[in-house]
Amino acid sequence: MNRLRTTVPDKIRKKLGSASTVCLLNGADVFSLLQDDPTIIMGCNPRIHHVIPGIMRAAEELDAVVAFELTKTEGGLDGGYTGQTPELFASTVIDYAERSRFTRPFIIHADHLTVHDATPREFAEAERLLEAQLSAGFTSFAIDASFNPLAENIDIVRRLAALIREEGYSLEVELGELKVGERDAPLTTVEETRAFLAGLAARDVRPLLLSINNGSKRGNYLEGEPVNIELELTGEIFSTAREFGVAGLVQHGITGTPLRIVGKLAGYGIRKGNIGTLWQNVAHAGFPLELMDEMRQWAKSNRRDIKYATGIFKEEIDAIPDENVALISDMAYREAKEFLTAFQATGSATRLAERLVAAR
């Protein structure tokens, strides 16, 4: 992996320092060079940072590329509901990589940089967040304007993508809003996909990743709740997207999805799979009981999902005993190994290294 470090973007290398052995890569290199492999890059949203070393240990052992990411709501300019600003998140991931002696390539991805409407205020807020993420060391970006009509989605992406294109980083776009807990949102169609990507291409915007709604669900599944991911539709959308240079599709809603289904996703064009709630569940399972009781009570009293307690109790979370930290790391390691194996990601780091070094 030593030669691979020579492909770290110059801007990132300057940020890391000349002595660093961290292999933080440009997402554009990762997704473009692995696009023809039936491999899914695991996108991890570590709302609680104690899971990160366990994920890194699994990726190191399985020789797998991974992505660490936060959404705008999880880690915006104000820290979102996790208390992690872009700078804090990126520095935390890099620090864990340094201390863990993590040698495998990874990316830091801006997940769901959402733009709910085309108002100047909304756009300006998204632009400020994007600039902060670029400054912090993010190397891949997802602009999510899927809340808007198609024409506005295209225009918002066009305007924001200019900043990403200047840096040469990878761009993910979204078509088909997928809400937490919602089962009846319209699925993304092939026709919408063609119109969306053609509209972007006409404006010289060519994303590498496309996030869609194929019937999955964000968050935890209820006991006995069916999983209804439309695999055939996913494959049809992938075929259409490839006509426009898209490397692959992005799958949301993997927490709770049986591994027997997860293992099929790569065959239908999924090249990045986002996992968020799982890591929160893992961390909660390893917390001291007193802390979990306090967080549950807060969530109940405020009638909020318990994820919103993360930032409220950040000081207590950061100070949990070492034995709890170790427990969380071990559980995250086991979960990460299972998903990386199901994602057919074993060996992806070496394959990427060989191709990237050859391309340079």
C-alpha positions as CSV (number, residue, x, y, z in Angstrom):
1,M,0.0,0.0,0.0
2,N,3.0,2.3,0.2
3,R,2.8,3.2,-3.5
4,L,-0.9,3.9,-3.2
5,R,-0.1,6.8,-0.8
6,T,1.5,8.6,-3.6
7,T,-2.0,9.0,-5.1
8,V,-3.4,10.8,-2.1
9,P,-4.6,14.2,-3.5
10,D,-2.0,17.0,-3.0
11,K,-4.4,19.1,-1.0
12,I,-5.1,16.2,1.4
13,R,-1.4,15.3,1.6
14,K,-0.6,18.8,2.7
15,K,-3.3,18.6,5.4
16,L,-2.0,15.2,6.6
17,G,1.6,16.2,6.7
18,S,4.6,14.5,5.1
19,A,5.1,12.0,7.9
20,S,1.5,10.6,7.7
21,T,0.9,7.1,6.4
22,V,-2.9,7.7,6.1
23,C,-4.3,6.7,2.7
24,L,-7.2,9.1,2.3
25,L,-8.1,9.0,-1.4
26,N,-10.2,10.9,-3.9
27,G,-13.6,9.2,-4.3
28,A,-13.4,9.7,-8.0
29,D,-10.4,7.3,-8.2
30,V,-12.2,4.7,-6.0
31,F,-15.5,4.6,-7.8
32,S,-14.2,4.9,-11.3
33,L,-11.6,2.2,-11.0
34,L,-13.8,-0.3,-9.1
35,Q,-17.0,0.3,-11.2
36,D,-16.7,-2.9,-13.2
37,D,-16.3,-5.1,-10.1
38,P,-19.3,-6.6,-8.4
39,T,-18.2,-4.9,-5.2
40,I,-20.0,-2.5,-2.9
41,I,-18.0,0.2,-1.0
42,M,-19.3,0.3,2.6
43,G,-20.3,3.8,3.5
44,C,-20.3,4.1,7.3
45,N,-22.1,6.9,9.1
46,P,-20.4,6.8,12.6
47,R,-22.8,9.1,14.5
48,I,-20.9,7.8,17.6
49,H,-17.2,7.8,16.9
50,H,-16.3,4.8,19.1
51,V,-17.3,2.4,16.3
52,I,-14.6,3.8,13.9
53,P,-11.6,1.7,15.1
54,G,-13.6,-1.5,14.9
55,I,-14.6,-0.7,11.3
56,M,-11.0,0.1,10.4
57,R,-9.8,-3.2,11.9
58,A,-12.3,-5.2,9.8
59,A,-11.3,-3.3,6.6
60,E,-7.6,-3.8,7.4
61,E,-8.1,-7.5,7.9
62,L,-10.3,-8.0,4.8
63,D,-8.2,-5.7,2.6
64,A,-11.3,-3.6,1.9
65,V,-11.9,0.0,0.8
66,V,-14.4,1.9,3.0
67,A,-16.0,5.3,3.2
68,F,-16.7,7.3,6.4
69,E,-19.5,9.8,6.0
70,L,-22.0,12.0,7.7
71,T,-25.1,13.7,6.4
72,K,-25.9,17.4,6.7
73,T,-28.3,16.7,9.6
74,E,-25.8,14.4,11.4
75,G,-22.8,16.8,11.0
76,G,-23.6,20.2,9.6
77,L,-21.9,23.5,10.3
78,D,-23.4,23.5,13.8
79,G,-22.5,19.9,14.4
80,G,-25.9,18.5,13.6
81,Y,-27.5,16.1,16.0
82,T,-24.2,14.3,16.6
83,G,-22.2,17.3,17.7
84,Q,-19.7,16.7,14.9
85,T,-18.8,19.6,12.6
86,P,-17.1,18.7,9.2
87,E,-13.7,19.6,10.7
88,L,-14.2,17.6,13.8
89,F,-15.5,14.6,11.9
90,A,-12.7,14.6,9.4
91,S,-10.0,15.1,12.0
92,T,-11.5,12.3,14.2
93,V,-11.5,9.8,11.3
94,I,-7.9,10.8,10.3
95,D,-6.8,10.6,14.0
96,Y,-8.2,7.1,14.4
97,A,-6.5,6.0,11.1
98,E,-3.2,7.3,12.4
99,R,-3.5,5.7,15.9
100,S,-4.8,2.4,14.5
101,R,-2.1,2.3,11.8
102,F,-4.8,1.8,9.3
103,T,-3.1,1.2,5.9
104,R,-6.1,0.5,3.7
105,P,-7.5,3.3,1.4
106,F,-10.6,5.1,2.4
107,I,-12.6,8.2,1.6
108,I,-14.4,10.8,3.6
109,H,-17.8,11.4,2.1
110,A,-20.3,14.2,2.5
111,D,-23.5,12.2,2.6
112,H,-26.9,13.9,1.8
113,L,-25.8,17.5,1.4
114,T,-29.5,18.3,1.3
115,V,-31.1,21.2,-0.5
116,H,-34.9,21.3,0.2
117,D,-35.8,24.1,-2.1
118,A,-34.2,26.6,-4.6
119,T,-34.4,29.7,-2.3
120,P,-31.2,31.7,-2.1
121,R,-31.0,31.1,1.7
122,E,-31.2,27.3,1.3
123,F,-28.6,27.3,-1.5
124,A,-26.2,29.6,0.4
125,E,-26.4,27.3,3.4
126,A,-25.5,24.3,1.3
127,E,-22.7,26.2,-0.3
128,R,-21.2,27.1,3.0
129,L,-21.4,23.5,4.2
130,L,-19.8,22.3,1.0
131,E,-16.9,24.7,1.4
132,A,-16.4,23.7,5.0
133,Q,-16.3,20.0,4.0
134,L,-13.8,20.7,1.3
135,S,-11.6,22.6,3.8
136,A,-11.9,19.8,6.3
137,G,-10.6,17.1,4.0
138,F,-13.7,15.5,2.5
139,T,-12.9,13.8,-0.8
140,S,-16.4,12.7,-2.1
141,F,-19.8,14.5,-2.1
142,A,-23.5,13.7,-2.4
143,I,-25.7,16.6,-3.4
144,D,-29.3,15.6,-2.5
145,A,-31.9,17.9,-4.1
146,S,-34.3,15.1,-4.6
147,F,-37.0,17.0,-2.5
148,N,-37.4,19.3,-5.5
149,P,-39.1,18.9,-8.9
150,L,-36.8,17.3,-11.5
151,A,-35.9,20.6,-13.3
152,E,-35.0,22.3,-10.0
153,N,-33.1,19.2,-8.8
154,I,-31.0,19.4,-12.0
155,D,-30.3,23.2,-11.6
156,I,-29.4,22.9,-7.9
157,V,-26.9,20.1,-8.6
158,R,-25.5,22.1,-11.5
159,R,-24.8,25.1,-9.4
160,L,-23.3,23.3,-6.4
161,A,-21.3,20.7,-8.5
162,A,-19.1,23.5,-9.8
163,L,-17.2,23.6,-6.5
164,I,-16.7,19.8,-6.5
165,R,-15.6,19.7,-10.1
166,E,-12.9,22.4,-9.4
167,E,-11.3,20.0,-6.9
168,G,-11.8,16.9,-9.1
169,Y,-13.7,14.9,-6.4
170,S,-16.5,12.4,-6.9
171,L,-20.1,13.5,-7.2
172,E,-23.1,11.6,-6.1
173,V,-26.6,12.8,-6.9
174,E,-30.0,11.6,-5.8
175,L,-33.3,10.8,-7.6
176,G,-36.2,9.6,-5.5
177,E,-36.6,10.9,-2.0
178,L,-36.3,8.2,0.6
179,K,-37.8,9.3,4.0
180,V,-37.1,7.7,7.3
181,G,-39.7,5.1,8.1
182,E,-41.7,5.7,4.9
183,R,-42.8,2.7,2.8
184,D,-45.0,4.3,0.2
185,A,-42.7,6.9,-1.4
186,P,-42.7,6.6,-5.2
187,L,-39.9,4.4,-6.5
188,T,-37.3,5.9,-8.9
189,T,-38.1,5.0,-12.5
190,V,-36.0,4.3,-15.6
191,E,-37.7,7.2,-17.4
192,E,-36.9,9.6,-14.5
193,T,-33.3,8.4,-14.4
194,R,-32.8,9.0,-18.1
195,A,-34.3,12.5,-18.0
196,F,-32.4,13.4,-14.9
197,L,-29.0,12.3,-16.1
198,A,-29.6,13.7,-19.6
199,G,-30.4,17.0,-18.0
200,L,-27.3,17.0,-16.0
201,A,-25.1,16.0,-18.9
202,A,-26.5,18.8,-21.0
203,R,-25.1,21.1,-18.3
204,D,-21.8,19.3,-18.3
205,V,-22.4,17.6,-15.0
206,R,-21.5,13.9,-15.0
207,P,-21.9,12.3,-11.6
208,L,-20.1,9.0,-10.7
209,L,-22.9,7.8,-8.4
210,L,-26.6,7.9,-8.4
211,S,-28.7,7.3,-5.3
212,I,-32.2,6.0,-5.9
213,N,-35.3,4.8,-4.1
214,N,-35.7,1.1,-4.9
215,G,-38.0,0.2,-2.0
216,S,-35.6,0.1,0.9
217,K,-36.2,1.7,4.3
218,R,-33.9,3.9,6.3
219,G,-33.4,3.1,10.0
220,N,-34.5,-0.1,11.8
221,Y,-37.1,-2.5,10.5
222,L,-39.9,-3.4,12.8
223,E,-40.2,-7.0,13.9
224,G,-41.8,-9.0,11.0
225,E,-41.7,-6.1,8.6
226,P,-41.0,-7.2,5.1
227,V,-38.0,-6.1,3.0
228,N,-39.2,-5.0,-0.4
229,I,-36.1,-3.9,-2.4
230,E,-36.9,-4.0,-6.2
231,L,-33.8,-5.7,-7.5
232,E,-34.9,-6.0,-11.2
233,L,-35.8,-2.3,-11.2
234,T,-32.4,-1.5,-9.7
235,G,-30.7,-3.4,-12.5
236,E,-32.6,-1.6,-15.2
237,I,-31.8,1.8,-13.7
238,F,-28.1,0.8,-13.4
239,S,-28.1,-0.1,-17.1
240,T,-29.6,3.3,-18.0
241,A,-27.2,5.2,-15.7
242,R,-24.2,3.6,-17.2
243,E,-25.1,5.2,-20.6
244,F,-24.3,8.5,-18.9
245,G,-21.0,7.5,-17.4
246,V,-22.3,6.7,-13.9
247,A,-20.1,4.2,-12.2
248,G,-22.8,2.7,-10.0
249,L,-25.8,3.2,-7.8
250,V,-26.1,3.9,-4.1
251,Q,-28.2,1.8,-1.7
252,H,-29.7,3.4,1.4
253,G,-31.6,1.5,4.1
254,I,-29.2,-1.4,4.7
255,T,-29.6,-1.5,8.5
256,G,-31.9,-4.5,9.1
257,T,-31.7,-5.8,5.6
258,P,-30.9,-9.5,5.7
259,L,-27.4,-10.4,4.5
260,R,-28.9,-12.8,1.9
261,I,-30.4,-9.8,0.2
262,V,-27.4,-7.5,0.8
263,G,-25.2,-10.1,-0.9
264,K,-27.3,-9.7,-4.1
265,L,-27.1,-5.9,-4.5
266,A,-23.7,-5.8,-6.2
267,G,-25.1,-7.9,-9.1
268,Y,-27.7,-5.2,-9.8
269,G,-25.3,-2.2,-10.0
270,I,-25.1,-1.1,-6.3
271,R,-21.5,0.2,-5.9
272,K,-21.9,2.0,-2.5
273,G,-24.0,0.9,0.4
274,N,-24.7,3.3,3.2
275,I,-25.0,2.0,6.8
276,G,-25.9,4.5,9.5
277,T,-28.3,3.3,12.1
278,L,-26.5,-0.1,12.6
279,W,-23.4,1.7,14.0
280,Q,-25.6,3.7,16.4
281,N,-27.3,0.5,17.5
282,V,-23.8,-1.1,18.1
283,A,-22.7,1.9,20.2
284,H,-25.9,1.9,22.2
285,A,-25.4,-1.8,23.0
286,G,-22.0,-1.0,24.5
287,F,-22.9,2.1,26.5
288,P,-23.0,2.0,30.3
289,L,-26.6,1.2,31.3
290,E,-27.0,4.4,33.2
291,L,-26.1,6.5,30.1
292,M,-28.6,4.6,28.0
293,D,-31.3,5.1,30.6
294,E,-30.7,8.8,30.6
295,M,-30.7,9.0,26.8
296,R,-33.9,7.0,26.5
297,Q,-35.6,9.2,29.1
298,W,-34.5,12.3,27.2
299,A,-35.9,10.9,24.0
300,K,-39.2,10.0,25.7
301,S,-39.6,13.3,27.4
302,N,-38.8,15.3,24.3
303,R,-40.7,12.9,22.0
304,R,-37.7,12.6,19.7
305,D,-35.9,9.7,18.1
306,I,-33.1,8.6,20.3
307,K,-30.6,9.5,17.6
308,Y,-31.2,13.2,18.5
309,A,-29.8,12.5,22.0
310,T,-26.4,11.9,20.5
311,G,-25.3,15.5,20.5
312,I,-27.1,16.3,23.8
313,F,-25.0,13.6,25.6
314,K,-21.8,14.0,23.6
315,E,-19.7,14.9,26.6
316,E,-20.9,11.8,28.4
317,I,-20.5,9.6,25.3
318,D,-16.9,10.8,24.8
319,A,-16.1,10.0,28.4
320,I,-17.4,6.4,28.7
321,P,-15.0,3.9,30.4
322,D,-12.3,2.2,28.4
323,E,-14.0,-1.2,28.8
324,N,-17.1,0.1,27.1
325,V,-15.0,1.7,24.3
326,A,-13.3,-1.7,23.7
327,L,-16.7,-3.5,23.7
328,I,-18.1,-1.1,21.1
329,S,-15.0,-1.4,18.9
330,D,-15.2,-5.2,19.1
331,M,-18.9,-5.3,18.2
332,A,-18.3,-2.8,15.3
333,Y,-15.5,-5.0,14.0
334,R,-17.7,-8.1,13.9
335,E,-20.6,-6.3,12.2
336,A,-18.2,-4.6,9.7
337,K,-16.7,-8.0,8.8
338,E,-20.1,-9.5,8.0
339,F,-21.1,-6.6,5.8
340,L,-17.8,-6.2,4.0
341,T,-17.9,-9.9,3.2
342,A,-21.6,-9.7,2.0
343,F,-20.6,-6.6,-0.1
344,Q,-17.9,-8.7,-1.8
345,A,-15.4,-6.0,-0.8
346,T,-12.7,-8.4,0.4
347,G,-9.5,-7.6,-1.6
348,S,-10.9,-4.4,-3.0
349,A,-8.1,-2.3,-1.5
350,T,-5.4,-4.3,-3.3
351,R,-7.3,-4.3,-6.6
352,L,-7.7,-0.5,-6.3
353,A,-4.0,-0.1,-5.5
354,E,-2.9,-2.0,-8.5
355,R,-5.2,-0.2,-10.9
356,L,-4.6,3.3,-9.5
357,V,-0.8,2.9,-9.5
358,A,-0.9,1.5,-13.1
359,A,-3.1,4.4,-14.2
360,R,-0.6,6.9,-12.9
